Amino acid sequence: MPSKKQMKEKESAIRFSLSLQENLLDELDTRIIRNGYLSRSELVHDMIRENNMENSWKMKTYSSLLNKSIAVLVTTYHYQRGLDQRMIDIQHNSSVNILCNTHVYTESCNCLETIILKGCLAKIQKFSLEVGGLGGIKFSKLTKTSCFDKDK
């Protein structure tokens, strides 16, 4: 059963129409099925929220020194002598607060590492580039989340 807050949000929803080319609508519907959405509206809500988050980060990166931003850095790599130590050195020498680090062996010598970060937006992005730029890193992606402001 929906909560009172959910009921209120549904009541205040505004309906509007959107015109799309057929190929874009097909892509949208494929994404809905692939990601398990129940409706086009749910997908559009998430797409707007994600876009707003990205824009918020872009604006604040250059105009703010907030230490309340949270992000997750995901990396994959093939084990190489010294790579782990270089990653640890970057983490220990960083001014970003590392909340959690998880290292998983996915198969043989392949590793997946997640690092949950808190700090200044620009420093988080710099940290991400330092780690992602290490020789041997196959994949690196920074996922940004909301800032924790009491006023919002």
Steps between C-alpha positions, in 0.01 A plus 500: 500500500642844407609731782334838558803669343474282187127570476564874529773484231263315265227755563732788416633342180446702185427322175647626176540355155823438317559444130781263399623353177408133471859378535545697825176361639615147411831563682310635801270198513797262468669676792181473705486123448875446544513697828175366644302824511124475530430804284650763274439757775727314744782493247458868413500590873832318547651655187408851619634434852827366358536800270426740787764325714763532224419868451515559875848346513620707205378824658635425847836364385608847397314710752506304822739349749236287672634196684163327496500336158485122471614287205591140420801416285485157334813357340589171339850382428720200436734444794849639442785520747495845659160618371324429831769693685472800265122504556551485877757781485258725311230426759730569798635823350162634391315779679172321412338305782479132406195355674534143373711296263398156370732275302357193325674236291268442207698222334860383499702823516219744416390740772205731560544780750247750630599807698236711672618861524390808692641848459542799276362445151816605318719282723276197445526546125880544522524180708293315240729613218814403695375147568343455156820615332720236659655254257314170521154641579260352241189694604433791732169676560406764754135498604393825661223537755325787676663735743378488857382852571265557793338788313378276217 
